[in-house]
Amino acid sequence: MASSFVPKTFKNFIAGEWVSARKGGTLENRNPANTDELVGIFPASTADDVDAAVDAARLAYPKWRLTPAPKRAEILFRAAEILLGRKEDFARDMTREMGKVLAETRGDVQEAIDMTYLMAGEGRRQFGHVAPSELPNKFAMATRVPSGVAGLITPWNFPMAIPSWKAMPALICGNTVVLKPAEDTPLSTYNLTQVLEQAGLPPSVLNVVFGDGPEAGGPLLENSGVDLVSFTGSTATGRIVSEACAPTFKKCHLEMGGKNIIIVMDDANLDLAIEGAVWGGFGTTGQRCTAASRVAVQKGVYRKFVDKFVERAKALKVGDGLDPSTQMGPCINEQQLQTVMSYVEIGKAEGARLATGGHRLEGGAFAHGWFHEPTVFIDCNPSMRICQEEIFGPVVAVMPFDTFDEAIDIANGVQYGLSAAIYTRNVNHAFRAQQDLQTGIVYVNAPTIGAETHLPFGGTKNTGNGHREAGLAALDFYSEWKTIYVDYSDRLQRAQID
């Protein structure tokens, strides 16, 4: 039965005003657990809307960059306080539009709160440094300055956390922003934008254009008024972003795919490792760049691990994330569900043993949603496509190994380098893993998910392009270094000559 809920129509946020897309197009935002529910109708923006947003951001930039950073911070602090007060409402909105369970959407909003508080604190901590000059009566220092207009393109799996990861450091550094959120989850970005407006962010400092990648994201990349771009999404799309930024030398940050591994040694706390593998593999329905879609288990405990892990995966309750008893929600859309289903067939064709799951969930409570069973393949070969390619769904491949060195080779034998984990009681193995795993993040006795906002987030190889989100590392991307020399000798001094 169709929902009687009357959907709200939303608008872009440009130059401090809520405005419709100039060409009048719209996109539907539907609940992935119940596609009969139309959560809202959002603008389908085009280049005209993007250009207007960039123009507004450019006009606001001179005044915003000269606003003292501690004053910018006061606005972000107020925003964090508002977010804290509305956490439950925003979490429920997010579950309706994205599908993940309420415990996880509360965590998503909490990440936005944490990042906003963190960057408010950085308003008084954008430290440069003073260094001695090689010449007498000469003062030398380096300081941070903003870059200009930041174009931000964010994904659907963390629809409030990731926009905050990008927008808050951009704003605290003195940049103005044009944000293009994912078309599947626009409501959470709308909520975040309203909070910043309510907190007193001046008009045009933050502008938001809703729409899809080709029609709205592409023009944002190509606009000459954008000075830097930060993108989170697939590696294939990240390559397009990089190529679009290259002709005009836009500063570009890419946060892309992952094929993350949990290594379980013979001496591990096996029950803890199983809990970590379940959370890492099926949290957010596996739709995380940090999801643990590979598990490598030493042969001494392999069969015991597999039996318990499969049993736990079978027992997971799948359903609407608003139901407190639900442990795993739907895939985000039909396309993603079809991708998951295609990889199940690939795994079976490659000879992996399907231990549980492998099917779309249909009928009854699943009839109008994009649900898939938690799926586990066992006895996998590390070279199989299901062990090499990012699936972004509730599919985990389990592989046996003999030695620690073999486990490290398996872990590093993929094109990605985001996150890895090892479960062991051997301190030597723990420290060697930290040293030898080719990833930006390593966990010991914890799964591959659970990053904290005050530490750098990002990866190596085809996961990233050398920049990092979060922590002090975010300031490095959203600001530029300016070196200043003051010569008070009252005479010409020639560096390296005199």
Buried (B, 14 or more C-beta within 10 A) or exposed (E): EEEEEEBEEBBBBBBBEBBBBBEEBBBEBBBBBBBEBBBBBBBBBBBEBBBBBBBBBBBBBEEBBEEEBEEBBBBBBBBBBBBBEBBEEBBBBBBBBBBBBBBBBBBBBBBBBBBBBBBBBBBEEBEBEEEEBEBEEBEBBEBBBBBBBBBBBBBBBBBBBBBBBBBBBBBBBBBBBBBBBBBBBBBBBBBBBBBBBEBEBBBBBBBBBBBBBEBBBBBBBBBEBBBBBBBBBBBEBBEBBBEBBEEEEBBBBBBBBBBBBBBBBBBBBBEBBBBBBBBBBBBBBBBBBBBBBBBBBBEEBBEEBBEBBBEBBEEBEBBBBBBEEBBBBBBBBEEBBBBBBEBBEBBBEBEBEBBBBBEBBEEEBBEBBBBBBBBBBBBBBBEBBBBBBBBBBBBBBBBBBEEBEBBBBBBBBBBBBBBBBBBBEBEEBBEBBBEBBBBBBBBBBBBBBBBEBEEBBBBBBBBBBEBBBBBBBBBBBBBBEEEEEEBEEEEEBEEEEE
